[in-house]
Amino acid sequence: MHKKTIPNLLYKCFSSKSEQTFELLEFLLLWYNFIMTDINKVIMEKARGGVKLNPDEQRRFLGTFEERVLASCSIEQANETLIRSHFKEILSSIMKNCQPVIVKISPEVESGNQIFYLKTSKELGCEATIVSSNYQSSPFGLIVHSDHLVQVDDKDMSQQFASLLQPTEKPAKEKPSFWKKWFG
């Protein structure tokens, strides 16, 4: 007994007809196999997480593309107090120039700092995520990016915000000596 599938039913209905009907049947069978193969392929791809474009670049940049990155810093810099103490100003400055802003935090950043960056980002209205351990091979501790292509020449936070992170020292006033005060 044959299974009751569309191709088998069509074959049963049209098997006694002319050659033209047979060609139609053959076409329908090919079409059915193509559709079913395509659906199976889509289901299998979705089960594996879908097709990723440039997965190496996405792993390096904590799940985004390099052309979307607005600013970045290394894991060591993200764990230091310098970036942490100026993070709110840095993020505010970035948000003035681009919207939306998304912050990705590496799992390699210390957990106390992860929470700080997450809270600060949320306070400023940014989407923030601590990425999964799939991105442990990334050299970056923080990635600030957008959802579209951006043009940023220097993506390193320490270079991009050097004036904020390394304030210029004011020259010390030269204190006149005791003898100079008296003798001029």
N, C-alpha and C positions, 0 to 999 in steps of 0.2 A: 504494500500500500504506500502511495506517495504522500509526502507531507503536503499540507495545505498551505503552500506559500504562493505568493503572487506569480513567480515564474512557472511553477508547476501547474497552477490553475490556468494560466494563459496557454501553456503548451497543450493541456487537455482540450481546451476550447477550440484552438486554432490548428491542431495537428492534422486534421483532415481537409483543410482548405487548400487553396492554391499556393504557388511558390511565393507570390507577393506577400501573402499573409505570413508565410514562413520567415521572410526577410524582416517583416515588421516585428515578429516574435523575437527574432534574433537580436534586433536593435533594442527591444524592450528588456531582454535579458542582460545585454551588455550595460544598458543604462542602470538597471537595478543593481548589478554587481558594482558598478562605479559608485553609485550613491551609498551602498552599504559599506564598501571599502572606505570611502571618504568619511562616513560617520564613525566607523570604528577607529580610523586614524585620529580623528578629532578627539574622540573619547580618550584614547590612549595618551595623546599629547596633554590633554587637560589633567589627567590623572597624575602625570609626571610633573605638573606645575606649569605647563605651557612652554612655548618656544620663547627663548630669551635672545634678544639681540645683543651681541657683543658681551657675553657673560663675564669675560676676564676684566673688562673695563668696569662693569657693574660691581664686581667683587672688590676691585681696587678702590672705587669711590663709594663704598658702603651702600650699594644698591641703586645708584643713579649713574647718569652719563657725565663724562668730563665737561661737555659743553654746557651743562646746566649748573655747574658749580660756581658759586659766588665767592666763597671763602673756605679755606681749609686750614687745619693745623695738625701737627703730629700728635701721637699718643702722649709723648713726653710733655709737649707744650700744653695739652689739654689737662694734664695732671698737675701742672705748675700753677702757682697763684697769680702769675702775671696775666695770663689770658682770662682766668676765672674772675679776677677783680675788675676787668674791663669788658667782660662779655656782654653785659647789658648795653653799654654804649656802642660796642661793635655791632651788635644785632640791630639796635635802633637805627644806626647809620645805614646798614644794609637795607633795612625795611623802607627807608625814605626813598631809595633808588629803585627798588624792585618789589613786586608783589606777584604771587604769593611767595613766602619764604618758608622753607622746610629745613629743619635741623636734624641731622642724623648723627647719633652718638655711637661710638664703637663700644663693643662689649669689653674691650681691653682697657678702657678708661676706668679708673677707680670708682667703685660704686657710689661713694659720697659725692664725687664730682658728677657722675651720671645724673644723680637726682637733682643736683644744683642746676645743671644745664637744662634738664627737662623742665623744671619748675620755672626757671627764668624765661625759657622760650614760650611756655604756656602763658605766663604773665603778660608777655608782649603780644600775644595773639598769634604766635607761630605754631605750625604743626611740628611736633618733635617726636622722634622715635629712637629708642635704643635698639639697634639692629641685632639680628640673631648672630649666633656664633659662626654662621657660614662665612662671615666677613672678617674672621680673625686674622687672615693673612694681609689685610689692608694696613698700610703704614699710617693711615689717618685716624686721629682720635675724634675729630669733629669735621663734619662737612655741612656747610650751609649752602643750600641750592634752591633753585626755582623749578617749576614744572615745564619750563620752556627754555629755548636756547638763549644764552646771555653772552655778552662780550665783556670779559674781564681779563685784563692783561696779566696781572699778578694775583694769583688765587691764594697765596700764602698769607695768613692773617698777620703774621709778624712783619711782613713787608708792606702789605696793603694798609695797615693801621700803625705804621711805625711811629708816627707823630703822637699817637695816643698811648702806645705801649712803651715808648722810649722818650719821655719828655726831655726837652733840651734843658741843660743845667744853666741856671742864671749865674753869670760871673760874679764871684764874690767881690763885694766892695772893698777896695783897697783901703785898709785902715792906716791912716797916717801915724807915723811913729811919734813917740813922745817928744823927741828932739826936733822933729819937723814941725810939730805944733808950736813949739816955743821959738824956734829959730828960723822958721819959715820956708 
